């Protein structure tokens, strides 16, 4: 059972040293996989989805893990969307510019330096794919400040609902079965959820799984076709009076001819190699099915196919539209993480450390499209309103000079400095 810990009162300016218990203990449940995707059928996949909708998503998530692992195209799409955000610059900033908010953000940023914040972001960027992503936040008193000291990223299979009637709730699987559940303690968890009335039926993998299964079937059938009809056919002939030993030798020679390349036979036997008569056009049927499955997956994860598979046609305008779509998806994914950080870490940090008038510190993830275009827009805006220098330096990854700075002369429209 997860230890129950008492929250520090909002009114207490100097909270007593309180060890925040580590809710997730080492378990084979984090690494074990029942591999339900191998030999997968449509009925089995549908049964996994139905179990998940009732709050038991373990086999569904195991199936998703299998599919991403063995499907190179699918894995590329998932990783591409995650890395589009996880690889960006990140900064912890004040929720407002009043003094208490600024101080709270500075202290939290200093404490978070020892933790892997990009890994936290990367884990929670899986919420669009699986429907949710959850991290156990371990708090402790450090130099008089209650701050996060450990971030434990839990496997998706470690969570379930307490019952089918309460399927929208997320509880921790604390025992050996999916029904050994405990509720999530407030303040101990970072939770990202993708939009849906049911957290176990929200992920994009619910749709991608079907296309991955169809693709796997097509690859399997194509491989069977190649094994059965892709090789020449060896036929053995023997005369009516051939002995049993000669017929047995002929049969063994035909079986081994593909490996040895030769056979020693009696004069009464003969082997003839003939080309196969193919019963279908293998060069178009299965490749077209596979291409259809991958195109559907690309549309699902990126909003377009041209961002991943250009094919034989394309245009600059189409590429621009698809790039804009990718930017919008990345910006939304980043916003979801920023809101999670402010709600599940920043707000609790302020509450437990007496920053009762501060706005929760925020995580700012810099998603950029075109630095030159952004700079030109800021130049125009800067002629109307004052801009914050620190914010601009952060967004463009430009640090303050240690010594004498360098500034390039401004050019007039005519090109003269």
C-alpha positions in Angstrom: 0.0 0.0 0.0 1.3 3.5 -0.9 2.1 5.5 2.3 -0.4 8.2 2.9 1.4 11.5 3.7 -0.2 14.7 5.1 0.0 17.7 2.9 1.6 20.9 4.3 -1.1 23.5 5.1 -1.4 26.5 2.7 -1.2 28.8 5.7 2.2 27.6 6.9 5.0 29.8 5.7 7.7 27.5 7.0 6.6 23.9 6.4 8.1 21.2 8.6 10.6 18.9 6.9 8.4 16.2 5.3 9.6 13.3 3.3 7.4 12.8 0.3 7.2 9.0 -0.2 8.2 7.3 -3.4 4.9 5.9 -4.6 6.3 3.7 -7.4 8.6 1.0 -6.1 10.8 -1.1 -8.4 8.7 -3.8 -10.0 8.8 -6.2 -12.9 5.5 -4.6 -13.9 7.4 -1.7 -15.4 9.5 -3.8 -17.8 7.4 -7.0 -18.3 5.4 -7.4 -21.5 2.9 -10.2 -22.3 3.5 -9.5 -26.0 -0.1 -9.8 -27.1 0.6 -8.4 -30.6 2.3 -11.5 -31.8 -0.2 -13.6 -33.7 -2.7 -10.7 -33.3 -6.2 -11.0 -34.8 -8.9 -8.5 -35.2 -11.0 -10.1 -32.5 -8.1 -10.0 -30.1 -7.3 -6.3 -30.7 -11.0 -5.4 -30.3 -11.0 -7.3 -27.0 -8.0 -5.4 -25.8 -9.8 -2.1 -26.6 -13.0 -3.2 -24.8 -11.0 -4.2 -21.7 -9.3 -0.8 -21.7 -12.6 1.0 -22.0 -13.7 -0.7 -18.8 -10.6 0.5 -17.1 -8.2 -2.4 -17.5 -5.8 -1.2 -20.2 -2.7 -3.4 -19.5 -3.0 -5.7 -22.5 -3.8 -2.8 -24.8 -0.7 -0.9 -23.7 1.4 -4.1 -24.1 0.1 -4.4 -27.6 0.9 -0.8 -28.4 4.5 -1.3 -27.1 4.9 -4.4 -29.4 3.6 -2.6 -32.5 5.8 0.4 -32.1 8.8 -1.9 -31.5 8.4 -3.9 -34.7 6.9 -1.4 -37.1 9.7 0.9 -38.3 7.4 3.4 -40.0 5.2 3.7 -36.9 8.1 4.1 -34.6 9.5 6.8 -36.8 6.2 8.7 -36.6 5.9 8.4 -32.8 9.6 9.4 -32.2 9.4 12.2 -34.7 6.5 13.9 -33.0 8.1 13.4 -29.6 11.5 14.7 -30.6 10.0 17.7 -32.4 9.2 19.1 -28.9 11.6 17.2 -26.5 14.7 18.6 -28.4 13.7 22.3 -28.0 15.1 24.8 -25.5 13.3 24.8 -22.1 13.2 27.4 -19.4 11.3 27.7 -16.1 9.8 31.2 -16.0 7.7 33.2 -13.5 3.9 32.9 -13.8 3.7 36.7 -13.4 6.3 39.5 -13.0 5.6 40.4 -9.4 8.4 39.8 -7.0 7.0 36.7 -5.2 6.3 34.9 -8.5 9.8 35.8 -9.8 11.5 34.5 -6.6 9.5 31.3 -6.6 10.4 30.6 -10.3 14.1 31.3 -9.6 14.2 28.9 -6.6 12.3 26.1 -8.4 14.5 26.5 -11.5 17.6 26.1 -9.3 16.3 23.0 -7.6 15.2 21.4 -10.9 18.7 21.7 -12.4 19.6 18.4 -10.7 16.7 16.6 -12.4 16.3 15.6 -16.1 13.5 17.9 -17.2 13.8 17.0 -20.9 13.3 13.3 -19.9 10.1 14.4 -18.1 8.9 16.2 -21.2 9.8 13.3 -23.4 7.8 10.9 -21.2 4.7 13.1 -21.2 4.9 13.6 -24.9 3.6 10.0 -25.2 0.2 11.1 -23.9 -1.2 11.8 -27.3 -0.2 8.3 -28.4 -1.3 6.3 -25.4 -3.9 8.6 -24.0 -2.0 9.6 -20.8 1.4 9.7 -19.3 2.2 9.8 -15.6 5.2 10.6 -13.4 5.7 10.1 -9.7 7.2 13.3 -8.2 9.2 12.7 -5.0 9.5 15.8 -2.8 11.9 16.4 0.1 13.2 19.3 2.2 16.5 20.6 0.6 18.2 23.6 2.3 14.9 24.7 3.9 12.9 24.4 0.6 10.5 21.6 -0.2 11.3 20.7 -3.8 11.3 17.8 -6.2 14.2 15.4 -5.7 13.3 12.6 -8.0 11.1 12.0 -11.0 10.0 8.4 -11.5 8.4 7.9 -15.0 5.9 5.0 -14.8 5.1 2.6 -17.5 1.6 3.1 -19.0 0.7 -0.5 -18.0 1.1 0.4 -14.3 -2.2 2.3 -14.2 -5.9 1.3 -14.4 -9.4 2.4 -13.2 -10.9 1.2 -9.9 -14.0 -0.1 -11.7 -15.9 0.0 -15.0 -18.3 2.5 -13.5 -15.4 4.8 -12.7 -13.3 4.2 -15.8 -12.4 7.9 -16.1 -10.3 7.7 -12.9 -6.6 6.8 -12.9 -5.2 4.6 -10.1 -1.8 3.0 -9.6 -1.4 -0.7 -9.9 0.5 -1.3 -6.7 0.4 -5.1 -6.6 0.9 -8.0 -8.9 -2.5 -7.8 -10.6 -4.4 -5.1 -12.4 -6.8 -5.0 -9.6 -4.3 -4.2 -6.8 -5.0 -0.5 -7.0 -4.4 2.6 -4.9 -5.5 6.2 -5.7 -3.0 8.7 -6.8 -1.9 11.0 -3.9 -2.4 14.7 -4.6 0.9 16.5 -5.3 2.8 13.3 -5.9 2.0 12.9 -9.6 2.4 14.7 -12.9 -0.4 13.7 -15.2 -0.9 14.4 -18.9 -4.1 13.4 -20.5 -5.1 13.5 -24.2 -8.6 14.8 -24.9 -11.3 12.1 -24.5 -14.0 11.2 -22.1 -12.2 7.9 -21.4 -8.4 8.2 -20.6 -7.8 4.6 -21.7 -9.4 5.1 -25.2 -7.9 8.5 -26.0 -4.5 7.7 -27.6 -3.7 7.9 -31.3 -2.4 4.3 -31.1 -6.0 3.1 -30.8 -6.4 4.0 -34.5 -2.8 3.3 -35.6 -3.0 -0.2 -34.1 -5.5 -1.3 -36.8 -3.4 -0.1 -39.7 -0.2 -1.6 -38.1 -2.1 -5.0 -37.8 -3.2 -4.8 -41.5 0.3 -4.0 -42.6 1.7 -6.9 -40.6 -0.8 -9.3 -42.2 0.3 -8.0 -45.7 4.0 -8.4 -45.0 3.4 -11.9 -43.7 1.3 -12.9 -46.8 3.9 -11.4 -49.1 6.7 -13.4 -47.4 4.6 -16.6 -47.7 4.1 -15.9 -51.4 7.8 -15.4 -51.9 8.6 -18.6 -50.1 6.0 -20.6 -52.1 6.2 -19.1 -55.5 9.3 -17.0 -55.6 11.7 -19.9 -56.2 11.9 -22.2 -59.2 10.1 -25.6 -58.9 12.2 -28.8 -58.9 10.5 -31.8 -60.3 11.9 -35.4 -60.1 11.2 -38.1 -62.7 11.9 -41.8 -62.3 11.3 -44.8 -64.6 8.7 -47.4 -63.8 11.3 -49.9 -62.8 13.3 -47.7 -60.5 14.1 -49.3 -57.1 12.8 -48.0 -53.8 16.3 -46.8 -53.0 16.4 -44.7 -56.2 13.1 -43.1 -55.5 14.1 -42.3 -51.9 17.4 -40.8 -53.1 15.5 -38.7 -55.7 13.2 -37.3 -53.0 16.0 -36.4 -50.7 17.9 -34.8 -53.6 15.0 -32.6 -54.4 14.7 -31.5 -50.8 18.4 -30.7 -50.5 19.0 -29.2 -54.0 18.3 -25.7 -52.8 21.1 -26.0 -50.2 23.7 -28.3 -51.9 23.2 -27.3 -55.5 23.9 -30.8 -56.8 22.7 -34.3 -56.6 24.1 -37.8 -57.5 21.4 -40.1 -58.9 20.9 -43.3 -60.8 20.5 -43.2 -64.5 16.8 -44.2 -64.1 16.0 -40.8 -62.3 16.0 -37.2 -63.5 15.5 -33.7 -61.9 14.1 -30.9 -64.0 13.9 -27.3 -62.6 11.0 -25.2 -64.0 10.1 -21.6 -63.5 6.9 -21.1 -61.4 3.6 -19.8 -62.8 2.7 -17.0 -60.5 -0.9 -16.8 -59.4 -1.1 -13.1 -58.9 0.8 -9.8 -59.3 2.9 -9.7 -56.1 4.6 -6.5 -57.3 1.5 -4.3 -56.8 -1.0 -6.0 -54.4 0.9 -6.2 -51.1 3.1 -3.1 -51.6 -0.1 -1.0 -52.3 -1.7 -2.3 -49.1 1.4 -1.6 -47.1 1.7 1.9 -48.6 -2.0 2.6 -47.8 -1.5 1.5 -44.1 1.6 3.7 -43.8 -0.1 6.7 -45.4 -3.0 6.4 -42.9 -0.5 6.3 -40.0 1.3 9.4 -41.4 -2.0 11.3 -41.6 -2.9 10.3 -38.1 0.4 11.4 -36.4 1.5 14.3 -38.6 -1.8 15.5 -40.1 -0.4 15.0 -43.6 1.7 12.5 -45.7 3.9 15.0 -47.4 5.7 15.7 -44.2 6.9 12.1 -44.1 6.3 10.5 -47.5 6.6 12.8 -50.5 6.0 10.1 -53.1 6.3 11.0 -56.8 4.6 14.4 -56.5 4.9 17.5 -54.4 5.1 21.2 -54.4 6.5 24.0 -52.4 3.0 25.2 -51.4 2.0 21.7 -50.3 5.2 21.4 -48.2 4.5 24.8 -46.6 1.0 23.7 -45.6 2.2 20.5 -44.1 5.0 22.3 -42.3 2.4 24.6 -40.7 0.4 21.6 -39.7 3.4 20.0 -38.0 4.2 23.3 -36.2 0.6 23.5 -34.9 0.8 19.9 -33.6 4.2 20.6 -31.9 2.9 23.8 -30.4 -0.2 22.0 -28.9 1.9 19.2 -27.6 4.3 21.7 -25.9 1.3 23.6 -24.4 -0.1 20.4 -22.9 3.3 19.8 -21.2 3.6 23.4 -20.0 0.2 23.3 -18.4 1.0 20.0 -16.7 4.2 21.4 -15.2 2.5 24.5 -13.9 -0.4 22.6 -12.4 1.4 19.5 -11.0 4.8 20.9 -10.0 4.8 24.7 -10.0 1.5 25.1 -8.1 2.4 22.6 -5.4 5.9 24.1 -5.0 4.3 27.5 -4.2 1.7 25.9 -1.9 4.2 24.0 0.2 6.8 26.8 0.4 4.5 29.6 1.5 4.4 31.5 -1.8 0.7 32.1 -1.3 0.5 35.2 -3.5 2.7 33.9 -6.3 1.6 32.6 -9.7 2.8 29.1 -10.3 6.1 28.9 -12.2 5.8 27.9 -15.8 7.9 25.7 -18.1 8.5 27.5 -21.4 9.3 25.3 -24.4 10.5 27.2 -27.4 8.8 25.9 -30.5 10.1 27.9 -33.5 9.3 27.8 -37.2 11.5 30.3 -38.9 13.9 32.4 -36.7 14.4 35.0 -39.5 10.6 35.5 -39.8 10.1 35.7 -36.1 12.9 38.3 -35.8 11.3 40.4 -38.5 7.9 40.2 -36.7 9.5 41.2 -33.3 11.3 44.1 -35.0 7.9 45.4 -36.2 6.3 44.8 -32.8 9.2 46.5 -31.0 8.4 49.8 -32.8 5.0 49.8 -31.0 5.6 48.2 -27.6 8.5 47.5 -25.3 9.8 44.0 -25.4 11.5 41.9 -22.7 15.2 41.4 -23.5 15.5 38.2 -21.4 12.6 36.6 -23.1 14.0 37.4 -26.6 17.4 36.1 -25.6 15.8 32.9 -24.3 13.6 32.4 -27.4 16.6 32.8 -29.8 19.2 31.1 -27.5 21.3 34.2 -27.3 23.2 34.6 -24.0 24.2 37.9 -22.4 27.8 38.9 -23.2 30.4 38.4 -20.5 32.5 41.2 -21.7 32.0 43.9 -24.3 29.1 43.0 -26.5 29.0 43.1 -30.3 26.2 44.8 -32.2 25.9 44.9 -36.0 25.0 48.1 -37.7 21.4 48.5 -38.8 20.9 48.8 -42.5 18.5 51.2 -44.1 16.0 50.0 -46.8 18.5 51.2 -49.4 21.2 48.9 -48.0 23.4 51.6 -46.5 24.4 51.3 -42.9 
